[in-house]
Amino acid sequence: MKVEATLTTILSKMPNLNKSRRDFLVHCFVMFLSVRGKINFLSLSRHSYEYVESSYRNHFDMNFDFSSLNSFLFYPQEVVTM
């Protein structure tokens, strides 16, 4: 899938993400695009074969720097850290 490959490439450039976190984020972004209606942890776990509700809760308790992600999306050559 082209979206997954693009997201994996972008997230692999971010220095503070390990592989399991990167895989989870790619999975979540794809799920956000594919699930219709209200999205919560229970609905994500219903549509997923990889993660259960508690996995979503645990991953979403961790911090993620969305401003760095936006920087990598719009300025892929430059590394902007805050």
C-alpha positions in Angstrom: 0.0 0.0 0.0 1.5 3.3 -1.0 0.2 5.2 2.1 1.9 2.8 4.4 5.2 2.9 2.5 5.1 6.8 2.5 4.3 6.9 6.2 7.0 4.4 7.1 9.6 6.4 5.1 8.7 9.6 6.9 8.5 8.1 10.4 11.8 6.3 9.9 13.5 9.7 9.6 12.3 10.7 13.0 15.1 9.9 15.6 13.1 9.1 18.7 10.8 6.3 17.3 11.6 2.7 17.6 10.2 0.1 15.1 7.2 -1.0 17.2 6.1 2.6 17.8 6.6 3.4 14.1 4.5 0.4 13.0 1.8 1.3 15.5 1.6 4.9 14.2 1.5 3.8 10.5 -1.3 1.4 11.5 -3.2 4.1 13.3 -3.0 6.6 10.5 -4.3 4.0 8.0 -7.1 3.1 10.4 -8.1 6.7 10.8 -8.5 6.9 7.1 -10.4 3.6 6.8 -12.8 3.5 9.8 -16.2 5.2 9.2 -18.1 7.0 12.0 -17.0 7.7 15.5 -13.4 6.6 16.2 -12.5 5.4 19.6 -10.2 2.7 21.0 -13.0 0.1 21.0 -14.0 0.8 17.3 -10.3 0.7 16.3 -9.8 -2.7 18.0 -13.0 -4.0 16.3 -11.5 -3.1 12.8 -8.0 -4.2 13.6 -6.4 -7.7 13.6 -3.1 -6.5 15.1 -4.0 -4.5 18.3 -6.5 -4.8 21.1 -8.2 -1.9 22.9 -5.6 -1.9 25.8 -2.7 -1.7 23.2 -4.3 1.5 21.7 -4.7 2.9 25.2 -1.1 2.2 26.1 0.3 3.6 22.9 -1.8 6.8 23.1 -0.6 7.4 26.7 2.9 7.9 25.2 3.9 11.3 23.9 4.3 11.9 20.2 5.8 15.1 18.6 3.4 16.0 15.8 5.2 19.2 15.1 8.3 17.2 14.1 6.1 15.0 11.9 4.7 18.1 10.2 8.2 19.4 9.6 9.3 16.1 8.0 6.1 16.2 5.8 6.6 19.7 4.5 10.4 20.0 4.7 11.8 16.5 4.1 15.4 17.7 3.6 15.6 19.7 6.8 15.7 18.3 10.3 13.8 20.5 12.7 14.0 19.6 16.4 12.3 21.4 19.2 
